[in-house]
């Protein structure tokens, strides 16, 4: 599963041009990489199109976070990392939230590659890049970081970079990556995503350990203060080496960014109403529809923004752990999925705010629909014997109910499926041939999901299935997931405009048995592995789309989750102290481009005294 300041000078543009002309005919040297086609922005671009290059610097942004934290290292599979740690580090490149998959140089000034052979890439580092302690960022830091992360980092990193064969510092400012395959066209881009760590800081420290020692970074912010488990504060580094780069111009505008921790969402909302923090991205439809009517909203002191985006929807749902019986039986999973009555829940619980999740790439061209196209069938046909038959028909969609909360037709359909799978209702419970009842547990970390799970629980009880709900704190929940110690849980795979190597972690067979991986469902499928390989090797956008649609068909037909819901909007509530660009990015929320508006803040925090006549 990710920045804009000064236009390049004429001399800088000439230097880049000379570099491009001097490269061998077999290589390309560029300021950015696009997975397919060309970067949208030229080498001399001044700022990202969704950033305001004249945004003022200053002020403070206070955000909320859920649970607690006990670590400042979010690269390992231990502890609970604090929010906002990504602000500490720079990576070789940064993404444009306006493009499906393009990376622009940050630590790297340019990128050298072969247009046909994707077995290597060379990143040229900016000589002015510095860590917070003043030590230059050099190629050896890049090589050290990759070796460290692949050796001691979380499983997700190991899976993501599994096909990186070597990382070599050719000289102080050039680092070369070699890859196992010359066909994985995404790898040259994704190696640019990893934050680079300082070798001189980590060389003699234990990396695979939690703790609150403040690390050395290179990014726009430093850690200013910590109240363990309750608050973490970041302060903008006025000497940040990259503040004038085009990718940073108009971003990172706040002098201070604080995260205040709350035990649950309802308490956090009360904290927002009381002015304890400034901005909240609302994920709860009921709250957005009914609870943003407090006095500060009515007075205009809190503004509400419903911001549309073009990002593929996250595949949120109640995920099954297929490693466990009886959830290893696809028929059982499909049957249990009949019990979630979205058509009732949407108006009753969500005020009609949501659209049902149908697959894994909703709200995008990547979603499968109707019958498979000939190109999709060509990819799926070799695996016909091992794939669900439904893969080859119309794209599987969730059941639709009458919306009364007790859809007898769907439950009768579920009963028939369960019977075919060897489960029958007797003696007050659904039992298998050995007489054992079906008892499942739903693992939750957010209390507000209980009201969503309870109707599902009632419908499952009508089938004779007992669903227990277990609510845990964040630390316990994370550890249970790492150990795959659950039957069902609320989870989701983030939407992506250009899926690629991250799919190995979510759906790859090797990740299914890797503790702490993101393959929550435990899917093992040679057909899926083959499609992921094809996705990472796609030579064109059209080829990638075809492969992803075929993958979407398989995942839907496997019934790995009970699909939930999504919305194509960000719902943002903010105390009226901020400015933001007129246009938001197509694929992100754009909060990094907001700024402190001193005039608004003064009017909000120091309102004029009422006149005597109005008293």
Buried (B, 14 or more C-beta within 10 A) or exposed (E): BEBBBBBBEEEBBEBBEEBBEEBEEEBBBBBBBBBBEEBBBEBBBBBBBBBBBEBEEBBBBBBBBBBBBBBBBBBBBBBBBBBBBEBBBBBBBBBBBBBBBBBBBBBBBBBBBBEEEBBBBBBBBBEEBBBBEEBBBBBBBBBBBBEBBBEBBBBBBBBBBBBBEEBBBEEEBBBBBBBEBBBBBBBBBBBBBBBBBBBBBBEEEEBBEBBBEBBBBBBBBBBBEBEEBEBBBBBBBEEBBBBEBBBBBBBBBBBBBBBBBBEBBBEBBEBBBEBEBBBBBBEBBBBBBEBBEBEBBEEEBBBEBEBEBBBBBBBBBBBBBBBBEBBEBBBBBBBBBBBBBBBBBBEBBBBEBBBBBBBBBBBBEBBBBEEBBEBBBEBBEEBEEEBBEBBBEEBBBBBEBEBEBBBEEBBEBBBEBBBEBBBEBEEEBBBBEEEEBBEBBBBBBBEBBEEBBEBBBBBBBBBBBBBEBBBBEBBEBBBBBBEBEBBBBBBBBBBBBBBBBBBBBBBBBBBBEBEBBBBBBBBBBEBBBBBBBBBBBBEEBEBBBBBBBBBBBBBBBBBBBBBBBBBBEBBBBBBBBBBBBEEBBBBBBBBBBBBBBEEBBEBBEEEEEEEEEEE
